[in-house]
Amino acid sequence: MSKFSRIAAVLGISLSAIVMAGAARAATATATFNVTATVNATCTISAANLNFGTYSPASGSPTVGSTNLTAQCTNGTPYQISLSAGTTKGATIGTRLMTNGTSSLSYNLYTNSSDTTIFGDGTTSGSATASGTGNGNAQTIPVYGAIPAGQFVSPGSYSDSITATISY
């Protein structure tokens, strides 16, 4: 075999190896994988203060006020909201009490603006809870309040604290 033939053979083999190596690099492989998540039902609740303003016992009509609760639940999650009796000693769902430290002033909270259904725990006679189904957005739940007229209590600033609970 001539020197030229040997060089041509080596170049041919080298060229074949380069072409084959280039073809191997052009091949691909794929893999697939799943992506998962679990979303648990959840709700949050917030409340704005209710300020009745100035109460005049001689006015002859109740002093009224209102505020809002805000519930936000995952889409499709049913919920129920209840309100406590308050923190003043002797208070009940039927008769909530504000205190100035020595005297008490009765009031109540309602689910409707006509003040006919007490907003309570749902287990106390005459009280109701608010319920709904979450849609993923904040939902507003009104709370109406009234202080009955004719309570000639000691002058001063009265307060109470109510706990709103959302069950889902």
Residue pairs with C-beta under 8 A, 6 or more apart in sequence:
1 9
39 74
40 74
41 73
41 74
41 77
41 168
42 73
42 74
42 77
42 168
43 71
43 72
43 73
43 74
43 77
43 79
43 134
43 166
43 168
44 71
44 72
44 73
44 166
45 69
45 70
45 71
45 72
45 81
45 164
45 165
45 166
46 69
46 70
47 67
47 68
47 69
47 70
47 143
47 162
47 164
48 67
48 68
48 69
49 67
50 65
50 66
50 67
50 109
50 143
50 145
51 65
52 63
52 64
52 65
52 107
52 145
52 147
53 63
53 65
55 63
55 105
55 147
55 151
55 158
56 63
57 149
57 150
57 151
57 152
57 153
58 149
58 150
58 152
59 149
60 149
60 150
61 149
62 115
62 146
62 147
62 148
62 149
63 146
63 147
63 149
64 115
64 144
64 145
64 146
64 147
65 144
65 145
65 146
66 113
66 142
66 143
66 144
66 145
67 142
67 143
67 145
68 140
68 141
68 142
68 143
69 81
69 130
69 140
69 141
69 142
69 143
69 164
70 138
70 139
70 140
70 141
71 79
71 81
71 132
71 134
71 138
71 139
71 141
71 166
72 134
72 136
72 137
72 138
72 139
73 79
73 133
73 134
73 135
73 136
73 139
73 166
73 168
74 134
74 136
75 134
75 135
75 136
76 133
76 134
76 135
77 133
77 134
77 168
78 131
78 132
78 133
78 134
78 168
79 131
79 132
79 133
79 134
79 166
79 167
79 168
80 122
80 129
80 130
80 131
80 166
80 167
80 168
81 129
81 130
81 131
81 141
81 164
81 165
81 166
81 167
82 120
82 121
82 122
82 129
82 164
82 165
82 167
83 93
83 109
83 119
83 120
83 121
83 143
83 162
83 163
83 164
83 165
84 121
84 162
84 163
84 164
84 165
85 91
85 92
85 93
85 96
85 120
85 121
86 96
86 97
86 98
86 160
86 161
86 162
87 160
87 161
88 96
88 97
88 98
88 99
88 104
88 160
89 97
89 99
90 97
90 104
91 97
91 160
92 124
93 118
93 120
93 121
93 124
93 127
94 108
94 118
94 124
94 125
94 126
94 127
95 106
95 108
96 106
96 107
96 108
96 109
96 160
96 162
97 104
97 105
97 106
97 107
97 160
98 104
98 105
98 106
98 107
98 158
98 159
98 160
99 105
99 158
99 159
99 160
100 153
100 154
100 156
100 157
100 158
100 159
101 156
102 154
103 153
103 154
103 156
103 158
104 153
104 158
105 147
105 151
105 153
105 158
106 147
106 148
106 151
107 145
107 146
107 147
107 148
107 160
108 115
108 118
108 145
108 146
109 118
109 119
109 120
109 143
109 144
109 145
109 162
110 116
110 117
110 118
110 119
110 143
110 144
110 145
110 146
111 117
111 118
111 119
111 128
111 130
111 143
111 144
112 144
113 142
113 144
115 144
115 146
117 126
117 127
117 128
118 124
118 126
118 127
118 128
119 127
119 128
119 129
119 130
119 143
119 144
120 126
120 127
120 128
120 129
121 127
121 129
122 128
122 129
130 141
132 139
132 141
134 168
